Amino acid sequence: MIVHEWSAESTDPEAEGRRLGAAWAPQLRAAHASYRELFAQSGVPAADAVDVALACGAAVTEHAPEVAAEFRGLAAGSGLEVADVLMLTARTEILARMTPSIPSMECSTIVHVPETGAPRTLQTWDWHQTLSNETLVRRWRSASGVRVAAFAEFGQPAKIGVNDRGVGVHFNILHHRSDGSQAGVPVHVLSRMILDRAASVAEAAAIARSVPLAASSVITVVDRESAAAIEVAPAGVALLPVSRGETFAHTNHFLDPGLAAGEYSPYETTSVPRYTCLVDNAELAGIPDARERALAFGAVAGDGISVRPRAEQPDHLRWETKLTVALDVAAAALEFAAGAPADIASLSWRRFTAG
């Protein structure tokens, strides 16, 4: 996977969207074509995908108008329709409509909050082997002046990132029986809203509780002193705080008992064994250096949290760890490598700041 870099030049979201869209039009068009194919392979009719995207777009316009303006700019700059851009942003919400029994896995996150100092974090991003093999880390300044750096797929406003107020977010998909029961703000837009607006874990939780959602995820938020997993679903929001001296792990199943009662997995998942791996090796999360932390998890015996594609599966069902990333909220920076923890020793380890 290639991770490109991009920096905004102004705080005008529509103008910056247009500039980004023009610069990365081939990647945006390729992402749109790939996701349309994935939706079809996953049993989501094309008309349903468009309907979900447009409904999500209306929620974005209401709750995050600055992000809606960026989407208009992306469409104008790339030559796509606004609905096409919305399909990329709302891919989680669209895939919530997919046919059951599709094998899947996506992301393992662990956070250690030391007795003193900022939290230490690590996440793997697992996704389709054939999708999103060009991605982007980008920096921008929100309308209120907050500097942000974040990683995302092309067409998404944010996924994993940090801001210069000392807040960072990790991101894992979840599934709940309430998914698809209402229109709502896409979870990737929620991540962007937190990065643009929040100065603490408490503010991030308030933002999550303030918007309707159409699909589930867990956004693990860290600030300079604390952390919490914010599990979100159309049915509700749960806050799982992490105190000083504690380590917390999350994969792809709900940990809040109330939301877990509505758990629904449309596919085979390795969520539990990956979670067990993190919990059993929790002491590794306390390693101060981010690259050394990643190397340590990569050296865990067995499969660990490094996901490999299965050759016997068809192309659209092959999954792999495409990114390993850590957050440095004290310095408003991401550190990452394009690959699995088990491969870190042979990969370029990069640092990207909010500026």
Sine and cosine of phi, psi and omega as CSV:
sin_phi,cos_phi,sin_psi,cos_psi,sin_omega,cos_omega
0.00,0.00,0.66,-0.76,0.07,-1.00
-0.98,-0.18,0.76,-0.65,0.09,-1.00
-0.94,-0.35,0.95,-0.32,0.03,-1.00
-0.99,0.13,0.27,-0.96,0.05,-1.00
-0.86,-0.51,0.55,-0.84,-0.05,-1.00
-0.46,-0.89,0.66,-0.75,0.02,-1.00
-0.81,-0.59,0.72,-0.69,0.07,-1.00
-0.95,0.30,0.39,-0.92,-0.01,-1.00
-0.92,-0.40,-0.20,0.98,0.00,-1.00
-0.50,-0.86,0.08,-1.00,0.04,-1.00
-0.99,-0.17,0.17,0.98,0.03,-1.00
-0.99,0.11,0.96,-0.29,-0.14,-0.99
-0.91,0.42,-0.61,0.79,-0.02,-1.00
-0.94,0.34,-0.66,0.75,0.03,-1.00
-0.90,0.43,-0.66,0.75,0.02,-1.00
-0.93,0.36,-0.59,0.81,0.08,-1.00
-0.88,0.47,-0.67,0.74,0.01,-1.00
-0.90,0.44,-0.67,0.74,0.01,-1.00
-0.90,0.43,-0.70,0.71,0.02,-1.00
-0.91,0.42,-0.68,0.73,0.00,-1.00
-0.88,0.47,-0.65,0.76,0.01,-1.00
-0.93,0.36,-0.62,0.79,-0.05,-1.00
-0.95,0.31,-0.53,0.85,-0.11,-0.99
-0.86,-0.51,0.51,0.86,-0.03,-1.00
-0.84,0.55,-0.69,0.72,0.00,-1.00
-0.87,0.48,-0.65,0.76,0.00,-1.00
-0.92,0.38,-0.64,0.77,0.01,-1.00
-0.91,0.41,-0.66,0.75,0.02,-1.00
-0.92,0.40,-0.66,0.75,0.03,-1.00
-0.91,0.42,-0.65,0.76,0.03,-1.00
-0.89,0.46,-0.67,0.74,0.01,-1.00
-0.88,0.48,-0.72,0.69,0.00,-1.00
-0.89,0.45,-0.66,0.75,-0.03,-1.00
-0.91,0.41,-0.66,0.75,-0.02,-1.00
-0.95,0.30,-0.57,0.82,0.10,-1.00
-0.86,0.50,-0.65,0.76,0.03,-1.00
-0.92,0.40,-0.67,0.74,0.01,-1.00
-0.89,0.45,-0.67,0.74,0.02,-1.00
-0.85,0.53,-0.70,0.72,0.01,-1.00
-0.90,0.43,-0.69,0.73,0.01,-1.00
-0.91,0.41,-0.45,0.90,-0.02,-1.00
-1.00,0.00,0.10,0.99,0.07,-1.00
0.99,0.11,0.31,0.95,0.04,-1.00
-0.99,-0.16,0.91,-0.41,0.02,-1.00
-0.86,0.50,0.55,-0.84,-0.05,-1.00
-0.84,0.55,-0.65,0.76,-0.02,-1.00
-0.90,0.44,-0.60,0.80,0.03,-1.00
-0.91,0.41,-0.64,0.76,0.02,-1.00
-0.87,0.49,-0.69,0.73,0.02,-1.00
-0.91,0.41,-0.68,0.73,-0.01,-1.00
-0.88,0.48,-0.70,0.72,0.01,-1.00
-0.90,0.44,-0.69,0.72,-0.02,-1.00
-0.88,0.48,-0.70,0.71,-0.02,-1.00
-0.93,0.38,-0.62,0.78,0.05,-1.00
-0.90,0.44,-0.66,0.75,0.07,-1.00
-0.90,0.44,-0.62,0.78,0.02,-1.00
-0.87,0.49,-0.63,0.78,0.04,-1.00
-0.90,0.44,-0.63,0.78,0.04,-1.00
-0.92,0.39,-0.61,0.79,0.04,-1.00
-0.90,0.44,-0.70,0.71,0.01,-1.00
-0.85,0.52,-0.62,0.79,-0.02,-1.00
-0.96,0.27,-0.68,0.73,-0.17,-0.99
-0.97,-0.23,-0.35,0.94,0.00,-1.00
-0.60,-0.80,0.91,0.41,-0.10,-1.00
-0.86,0.52,-0.47,0.88,0.02,-1.00
-0.93,0.37,-0.56,0.83,0.06,-1.00
-0.96,0.29,-0.61,0.79,0.09,-1.00
-0.86,0.50,-0.63,0.78,0.05,-1.00
-0.90,0.43,-0.64,0.77,0.05,-1.00
-0.88,0.47,-0.65,0.76,0.02,-1.00
-0.89,0.46,-0.65,0.76,0.04,-1.00
-0.88,0.48,-0.65,0.76,0.03,-1.00
-0.91,0.41,-0.67,0.74,0.04,-1.00
-0.85,0.52,-0.69,0.73,0.01,-1.00
-0.89,0.45,-0.74,0.68,-0.03,-1.00
-0.89,0.45,-0.65,0.76,-0.05,-1.00
-0.95,0.30,-0.54,0.84,-0.08,-1.00
-1.00,-0.08,-0.28,0.96,-0.08,-1.00
1.00,0.08,0.07,1.00,0.09,-1.00
-0.99,0.13,0.26,-0.97,0.16,-0.99
-0.99,0.15,0.42,-0.91,0.06,-1.00
-0.84,0.54,-0.62,0.78,0.03,-1.00
-0.88,0.48,-0.55,0.83,0.03,-1.00
-0.92,0.40,-0.68,0.73,0.04,-1.00
-0.89,0.45,-0.66,0.75,0.01,-1.00
-0.89,0.45,-0.55,0.84,0.05,-1.00
-0.90,0.44,-0.57,0.82,0.05,-1.00
-0.94,0.33,-0.67,0.74,-0.01,-1.00
-0.93,0.38,-0.61,0.79,-0.07,-1.00
-0.99,-0.12,0.44,0.90,-0.06,-1.00
-0.89,0.47,-0.56,0.83,0.03,-1.00
-0.91,0.41,-0.67,0.75,-0.01,-1.00
-0.93,0.37,-0.59,0.81,0.04,-1.00
-0.94,0.34,-0.68,0.74,-0.01,-1.00
-0.94,0.35,-0.25,0.97,0.12,-0.99
-0.90,0.43,-0.27,0.96,0.04,-1.00
-1.00,-0.06,0.12,0.99,-0.18,-0.98
-0.95,0.30,0.30,-0.95,0.04,-1.00
-0.90,0.44,0.70,-0.71,0.03,-1.00
-0.88,0.48,0.22,-0.97,0.09,-1.00
0.93,0.37,0.52,0.85,0.14,-0.99
-0.99,-0.13,0.87,-0.50,-0.01,-1.00
-0.86,0.51,0.63,-0.78,-0.05,-1.00
-0.34,-0.94,0.29,-0.96,0.15,-0.99
-0.26,-0.97,0.55,-0.83,0.06,-1.00
-0.34,-0.94,0.97,-0.25,0.33,-0.94
1.00,0.08,0.69,-0.72,0.10,-0.99
-0.77,-0.64,0.75,-0.66,-0.06,-1.00
-0.77,-0.64,0.65,-0.76,0.10,-0.99
-0.64,-0.76,0.61,-0.79,-0.04,-1.00
-0.70,-0.71,0.75,-0.67,0.14,-0.99
-0.90,-0.44,0.78,-0.63,0.07,-1.00
-0.96,-0.27,0.97,-0.25,-0.05,-1.00
-0.95,0.33,0.20,-0.98,0.02,-1.00
-0.89,0.46,-0.54,0.84,0.09,-1.00
-0.70,-0.71,0.53,-0.85,0.03,-1.00
1.00,-0.07,0.08,-1.00,-0.08,-1.00
-0.98,0.20,0.41,-0.91,0.05,-1.00
-0.85,0.53,0.47,-0.88,0.07,-1.00
-0.93,-0.38,0.77,-0.64,-0.16,-0.99
-0.76,-0.65,0.32,-0.95,0.13,-0.99
-0.38,-0.92,0.65,-0.76,0.07,-1.00
-0.61,-0.79,0.58,-0.81,0.28,-0.96
-0.97,-0.22,0.59,-0.81,0.13,-0.99
-0.93,-0.36,0.92,-0.39,-0.01,-1.00
-0.96,-0.29,0.75,-0.66,-0.02,-1.00
-0.43,-0.90,-0.01,-1.00,-0.06,-1.00
-0.86,0.51,0.71,-0.71,0.02,-1.00
-0.86,0.51,-0.57,0.82,-0.10,-1.00
-1.00,0.00,-0.05,1.00,-0.06,-1.00
-0.92,-0.39,0.43,-0.90,0.18,-0.98
0.80,0.59,0.71,0.70,0.05,-1.00
-1.00,0.07,0.01,1.00,0.30,-0.95
-0.80,-0.60,0.81,-0.59,-0.04,-1.00
-0.73,-0.68,-0.09,-1.00,-0.16,-0.99
-0.59,-0.81,0.71,-0.70,0.34,-0.94
-0.96,-0.29,0.75,-0.66,-0.07,-1.00
-0.69,-0.73,0.48,-0.88,0.08,-1.00
-0.87,-0.49,0.59,-0.81,0.03,-1.00
-0.46,-0.89,0.15,-0.99,0.12,-0.99
-0.86,-0.51,0.80,-0.61,0.00,-1.00
-0.94,0.33,0.18,-0.98,-0.01,-1.00
-0.86,0.51,-0.47,0.88,0.01,-1.00
-1.00,0.05,0.03,1.00,0.07,-1.00
1.00,-0.10,0.05,1.00,0.02,-1.00
-0.96,0.29,0.77,-0.64,0.06,-1.00
-1.00,0.02,0.71,-0.70,-0.10,-1.00
-0.72,-0.69,0.58,-0.81,0.20,-0.98
-0.76,-0.65,0.74,-0.67,-0.06,-1.00
-0.48,-0.88,0.45,-0.89,0.11,-0.99
-0.98,-0.19,0.60,-0.80,0.09,-1.00
-0.28,-0.96,0.25,-0.97,0.20,-0.98
-0.96,0.27,0.34,-0.94,0.04,-1.00
-0.88,0.47,0.75,-0.66,0.01,-1.00
0.99,-0.11,-0.21,0.98,0.05,-1.00
-1.00,-0.10,0.59,-0.81,-0.03,-1.00
-0.98,0.21,-0.38,0.93,0.03,-1.00
-0.03,-1.00,0.37,-0.93,0.14,-0.99
-0.65,-0.76,-0.97,0.26,-0.03,-1.00
-0.91,-0.40,0.78,-0.62,-0.05,-1.00
-0.16,-0.99,-0.08,-1.00,-0.02,-1.00
-0.63,-0.78,0.37,-0.93,0.18,-0.98
-0.79,-0.61,0.18,-0.98,-0.07,-1.00
-0.99,0.12,0.13,0.99,0.18,-0.98
-1.00,0.00,0.01,1.00,0.04,-1.00
1.00,0.00,0.38,0.93,0.01,-1.00
-0.93,-0.37,0.65,-0.76,0.08,-1.00
-0.71,-0.71,0.40,-0.91,0.00,-1.00
-0.74,-0.68,0.69,-0.73,0.25,-0.97
-0.94,-0.33,0.26,-0.96,-0.27,-0.96
-0.53,-0.85,0.86,-0.52,0.07,-1.00
-0.75,-0.67,0.62,-0.78,0.03,-1.00
-0.98,0.21,0.55,-0.83,0.13,-0.99
-0.73,-0.68,0.17,-0.98,0.03,-1.00
-0.68,-0.73,0.71,-0.70,-0.07,-1.00
-0.66,-0.75,0.47,-0.88,-0.02,-1.00
-0.89,0.45,-0.31,0.95,0.03,-1.00
-1.00,0.09,-0.12,0.99,0.00,-1.00
-0.84,0.54,0.71,-0.70,0.02,-1.00
0.99,0.16,0.06,1.00,-0.04,-1.00
-0.99,0.14,-0.19,0.98,0.00,-1.00
-0.40,-0.92,0.28,-0.96,0.14,-0.99
-0.98,0.21,0.42,-0.91,0.00,-1.00
-0.14,-0.99,0.03,-1.00,0.04,-1.00
-0.95,0.30,0.77,-0.64,0.05,-1.00
-0.86,0.51,0.56,-0.83,-0.05,-1.00
-0.89,0.45,-0.48,0.88,0.06,-1.00
-0.95,0.33,-0.47,0.88,0.11,-0.99
-0.96,0.29,-0.61,0.79,0.08,-1.00
-0.86,0.51,-0.68,0.73,0.07,-1.00
-0.84,0.54,-0.70,0.71,0.02,-1.00
-0.89,0.46,-0.67,0.74,0.00,-1.00
-0.87,0.48,-0.66,0.75,0.03,-1.00
-0.90,0.44,-0.72,0.70,-0.01,-1.00
-0.90,0.43,-0.61,0.79,-0.02,-1.00
-0.96,0.27,-0.46,0.89,-0.23,-0.97
-0.86,-0.50,-0.44,0.90,-0.20,-0.98
-1.00,0.03,0.58,-0.81,0.11,-0.99
-0.88,-0.47,0.08,1.00,-0.01,-1.00
-0.30,-0.95,0.23,-0.97,0.09,-1.00
-0.87,0.49,-0.65,0.76,-0.02,-1.00
-0.88,0.47,-0.66,0.75,0.02,-1.00
-0.92,0.39,-0.60,0.80,0.04,-1.00
-0.88,0.47,-0.69,0.73,0.02,-1.00
-0.89,0.45,-0.63,0.78,0.02,-1.00
-0.90,0.43,-0.63,0.77,0.05,-1.00
-0.89,0.45,-0.71,0.71,-0.01,-1.00
-0.87,0.49,-0.60,0.80,-0.03,-1.00
-0.98,0.21,-0.19,0.98,-0.13,-0.99
-1.00,-0.01,-0.11,0.99,-0.12,-0.99
-0.81,-0.59,0.51,-0.86,0.15,-0.99
-0.97,0.25,0.51,-0.86,-0.02,-1.00
-0.78,-0.62,0.49,-0.87,-0.01,-1.00
-0.95,-0.32,-0.18,0.98,-0.02,-1.00
-0.51,-0.86,0.18,-0.98,-0.11,-0.99
-0.96,-0.26,0.49,-0.87,0.14,-0.99
-0.29,-0.96,0.14,-0.99,0.22,-0.98
-0.85,-0.52,0.81,-0.59,0.08,-1.00
-0.95,-0.30,0.94,-0.34,0.02,-1.00
-1.00,0.02,0.91,-0.42,-0.12,-0.99
-0.96,-0.29,0.70,-0.71,0.09,-1.00
-0.83,-0.56,0.60,-0.80,0.23,-0.97
-0.86,-0.51,-0.22,-0.98,-0.13,-0.99
-0.95,0.32,-0.22,0.98,-0.09,-1.00
-0.79,-0.62,-0.25,0.97,-0.14,-0.99
-0.46,-0.89,-0.01,-1.00,0.03,-1.00
-0.42,-0.91,0.33,-0.94,0.10,-1.00
-0.32,-0.95,0.56,-0.83,0.18,-0.98
-1.00,-0.02,0.79,-0.62,0.06,-1.00
-0.95,-0.31,0.98,-0.18,0.04,-1.00
-0.99,0.12,0.81,-0.58,-0.05,-1.00
-0.83,-0.56,0.58,-0.81,0.07,-1.00
-0.45,-0.89,0.32,-0.95,0.12,-0.99
-0.82,0.57,-0.46,0.89,-0.03,-1.00
-0.98,0.20,-0.28,0.96,-0.02,-1.00
0.36,-0.93,-0.01,-1.00,-0.04,-1.00
-0.78,-0.62,0.71,-0.71,0.04,-1.00
-0.82,-0.58,0.69,-0.72,0.02,-1.00
-0.96,-0.29,0.83,-0.56,0.02,-1.00
-0.90,-0.45,1.00,-0.08,-0.11,-0.99
-0.97,0.25,0.44,-0.90,0.05,-1.00
-0.85,-0.53,0.84,-0.54,-0.06,-1.00
-1.00,-0.05,0.18,-0.98,0.08,-1.00
-0.83,0.56,0.70,-0.71,0.02,-1.00
1.00,0.08,-0.04,1.00,-0.05,-1.00
-0.97,-0.24,0.40,-0.92,0.11,-0.99
-0.85,-0.53,0.65,-0.76,-0.08,-1.00
-0.74,-0.68,0.68,-0.73,0.02,-1.00
-0.83,-0.56,0.48,-0.88,0.07,-1.00
-0.50,-0.86,0.64,-0.77,0.12,-0.99
-0.84,-0.55,-0.92,-0.40,-0.15,-0.99
-0.79,-0.61,0.53,0.85,0.16,-0.99
-0.72,-0.70,0.51,-0.86,-0.03,-1.00
-0.91,0.41,0.62,-0.78,0.09,-1.00
-0.96,-0.29,-0.39,0.92,0.09,-1.00
-0.94,0.34,0.80,-0.60,-0.08,-1.00
-0.86,0.51,-0.62,0.78,-0.01,-1.00
-0.90,0.43,-0.75,0.66,0.02,-1.00
-0.95,0.32,-0.55,0.83,0.02,-1.00
-0.87,0.49,-0.46,0.89,0.02,-1.00
-0.90,0.43,-0.38,0.93,0.04,-1.00
-0.97,-0.26,0.27,0.96,0.00,-1.00
-0.83,0.56,0.68,-0.73,0.09,-1.00
-0.59,-0.81,0.89,-0.46,0.04,-1.00
-0.95,-0.32,0.89,-0.45,-0.01,-1.00
-0.99,0.16,0.10,1.00,-0.09,-1.00
-0.49,-0.87,0.19,-0.98,0.21,-0.98
-0.90,0.44,0.64,-0.77,0.00,-1.00
-0.63,-0.78,0.53,-0.85,0.10,-0.99
-0.98,-0.19,0.37,0.93,-0.08,-1.00
-0.83,0.56,-0.73,0.68,-0.07,-1.00
-0.92,0.40,-0.75,0.67,0.03,-1.00
-0.90,0.44,-0.55,0.84,0.06,-1.00
-0.93,0.37,-0.64,0.77,0.06,-1.00
-0.88,0.47,-0.70,0.72,0.03,-1.00
-0.87,0.49,-0.65,0.76,0.04,-1.00
-0.86,0.51,-0.70,0.71,0.00,-1.00
-0.90,0.43,-0.73,0.68,-0.03,-1.00
-0.90,0.43,-0.68,0.74,-0.02,-1.00
-0.92,0.38,-0.37,0.93,-0.02,-1.00
-0.87,-0.49,0.53,0.85,-0.11,-0.99
-0.86,0.51,-0.49,0.87,-0.04,-1.00
-0.88,0.47,-0.42,0.91,-0.01,-1.00
-0.92,0.39,-0.43,0.90,0.00,-1.00
-0.92,0.40,-0.32,0.95,0.00,-1.00
-0.99,0.12,-0.09,1.00,0.01,-1.00
-0.87,0.49,0.82,-0.57,-0.11,-0.99
-0.90,0.43,-0.66,0.75,-0.05,-1.00
-0.99,0.16,0.78,-0.63,-0.12,-0.99
-0.90,0.43,-0.69,0.73,0.00,-1.00
-0.91,0.42,-0.67,0.75,0.04,-1.00
-0.89,0.46,-0.59,0.81,0.06,-1.00
-0.87,0.49,-0.73,0.68,0.01,-1.00
-0.90,0.44,-0.67,0.74,0.03,-1.00
-0.87,0.49,-0.63,0.77,-0.03,-1.00
-0.90,0.43,-0.69,0.73,0.05,-1.00
-0.93,0.36,-0.51,0.86,0.05,-1.00
-0.94,0.35,-0.37,0.93,-0.02,-1.00
-1.00,-0.01,-0.05,1.00,0.03,-1.00
-0.88,0.48,0.67,-0.74,-0.04,-1.00
-0.90,0.44,0.47,-0.88,0.01,-1.00
0.98,0.18,-0.34,-0.94,-0.04,-1.00
-0.95,0.33,-0.49,0.87,-0.01,-1.00
0.83,0.55,-0.71,-0.70,0.02,-1.00
-0.94,-0.34,0.17,0.99,0.06,-1.00
-1.00,-0.01,0.94,-0.33,-0.08,-1.00
-1.00,-0.03,0.74,-0.67,0.00,-1.00
-0.92,-0.39,0.58,-0.82,0.06,-1.00
-0.92,0.39,0.58,-0.81,0.01,-1.00
-0.99,-0.14,0.90,-0.43,-0.12,-0.99
-0.88,0.48,-0.45,0.89,-0.05,-1.00
-0.97,0.23,-0.19,0.98,-0.01,-1.00
-1.00,0.06,0.50,-0.87,0.12,-0.99
-0.90,0.44,0.28,-0.96,-0.13,-0.99
-0.79,0.62,-0.70,0.71,-0.13,-0.99
-0.98,0.20,0.00,1.00,0.04,-1.00
-0.89,-0.46,0.25,0.97,0.04,-1.00
-1.00,-0.10,0.80,-0.60,-0.07,-1.00
-0.88,-0.47,0.52,-0.86,0.04,-1.00
-0.46,-0.89,0.37,-0.93,0.14,-0.99
-0.98,0.21,0.89,-0.45,-0.08,-1.00
-0.98,-0.19,-0.30,0.96,-0.05,-1.00
-0.46,-0.89,0.63,-0.78,0.20,-0.98
-0.87,-0.50,0.80,-0.60,-0.16,-0.99
-0.62,-0.79,0.60,-0.80,0.09,-1.00
-0.79,-0.62,0.44,-0.90,-0.01,-1.00
-0.92,-0.38,0.66,-0.75,0.12,-0.99
-0.89,-0.45,1.00,0.01,-0.10,-1.00
-0.95,0.31,-0.42,0.91,0.01,-1.00
-0.90,0.44,-0.54,0.84,-0.02,-1.00
-0.93,-0.36,0.13,0.99,-0.01,-1.00
0.79,0.61,0.84,0.54,-0.06,-1.00
-0.65,-0.76,0.49,-0.87,0.20,-0.98
-0.96,-0.28,0.61,-0.79,0.18,-0.98
-0.85,-0.53,0.71,-0.71,-0.15,-0.99
-0.35,-0.94,0.27,-0.96,0.17,-0.99
-0.66,-0.75,0.57,-0.82,-0.03,-1.00
-1.00,0.09,0.98,0.18,0.01,-1.00
0.26,-0.97,-0.14,-0.99,-0.09,-1.00
-1.00,0.07,0.38,-0.92,0.06,-1.00
-0.82,0.58,-0.59,0.81,-0.01,-1.00
-0.90,0.43,-0.27,0.96,-0.05,-1.00
-0.95,-0.32,0.06,1.00,-0.13,-0.99
-0.82,0.57,-0.61,0.79,-0.06,-1.00
-0.85,0.52,-0.46,0.89,-0.03,-1.00
-0.97,-0.25,0.11,0.99,-0.06,-1.00
-0.94,-0.34,0.38,-0.92,0.10,-0.99
-0.97,0.26,0.82,-0.57,0.03,-1.00
-0.99,-0.15,0.86,-0.52,-0.16,-0.99
-0.88,-0.47,0.40,-0.92,0.04,-1.00
-0.79,-0.61,0.75,-0.66,-0.07,-1.00
-0.71,-0.70,0.85,-0.53,-0.10,-1.00
-0.97,-0.25,0.29,-0.96,0.06,-1.00
-0.96,0.28,-0.11,0.99,0.09,-1.00
0.98,-0.19,0.00,0.00,0.00,0.00
